[in-house]
Amino acid sequence: MNAPQTILLLALASQILYVMGELLFKAAMNHTHGVRTPWRRFLPPFLGGCAGIAGSFVLWLGLLAEKPLSFLYPLRSLNTVVIALGAVIFLREKLTPRLIVSIVLVTIGVGLVLGS
């Protein structure tokens, strides 16, 4: 595997870990609505979220040492899209027309920035 492929794979891994961490944080916080939540229900997704975000951060630092921020940051902007889709799929949140338009616009914007 050559260096550009490795960079893209590490960037993808960083994104996946970040999105996983955010979704797990939300899942953990969903257990805290109005009732006293047992730690055994809250702690696993919360700790999983911490691990995902920490792993993403470590990979991100390594990527910053290898590539310019102007290349990497547009990829990071796709987190918004992936987190929104992940919330719809895994957390059963609603997919609204406004969310669909937002996802399309963000994706087009990231494509324009990466293409320049």
N, C-alpha and C positions, 0 to 999 in steps of 0.2 A: 504494500500500500504506500502510495507516495504522500508527501507532506500536505498538499492541499486536501486530499481525501481524509487524512488523519485529522486536520483542523476542523473540517466540516463534521466529521463523526463526533469529535469532542464537543463541538458547539451543539450538536443535536442532543448528545447525552446531557449536557448542562441544561438545555431547555427542558428535556423530559424530567430531570430531577427537580427543577424549579416548579414546573407545572404540577408534578406529583405532590411536592411539598405544600403548595398552595391549596390544592384540593383536599389533602389530608387535614390541613389546618381548619378548613371550612367544615369538614366532616366532624372533626373534634368539637368545634364550637356549636355544631348543630345539636350536640348532646347536652348543652347547657341551658336550653330554653325552659325557664320557669320552674324547673324541679331540681332538686338536689341530685346531681349526677354522680354515680359511683365512679371512683377513679379508674376502675378496670375497663370502663367504657370510654372514658375520655383520654386516658393516657396513651394507649397504643397509636391512635391516629395522630395525636399531638406529637409524640416522639418521632413517628414516621415523617411528619411534616418537618420537624427540626432536622432530621437526617437528610431529607431531600433538599432542603434549602442550603444546608451546610455543604453537601456534595456538589451542588450546583455552583456555589460560591468558590470552592476550591478549583473546580474545572475552569470557571470563568477567569480566575486569576492567572491560571496557566495559559489560557487563550490570549489574555491581554499581553502577556510577555512575547507572544509569537506574531500577533496580527494587529493592525491599527484599529483603534476604536471605531473609526468611521466605517470599517468593514463589518465589525462584530455587532455594533449596536442595532442596526436594522434587523438583524436576526433576533435579537432580544425583544424587539418590538412585537414580534409575532406571539410572544407569551400571552398578550391580551386576547388574541384570537383563540389560541389553544386552550387557555383557561376557561374562556366563555363556552367553548364547545365541550370541554371536559365537564363543566358544571351541568350542562344540559344532559350529557350522556350518563355521568356517574352520580350526580347529585339530584337528578330529575328536576332541574330548574327549567323554567319556561323559555322556549325559543320564540321570541317576539319578532315581528317584522323589523322593528328598529334595530334589534340585535343583529339580524341578518344583514341589513344595510351597513351597519357599523363594521361587521366582520369583512364584508366585501371591500369597503373603502380602506380599511387598515391594510388589508392584503395587497390591494392595488398600490397604496402608498409605499409599502415596504418594497414591492417589486420595482417601483420607479426609482427608489433610492439605491437599491442594489444594482440596478441596470445602468446607473450613471457613473 
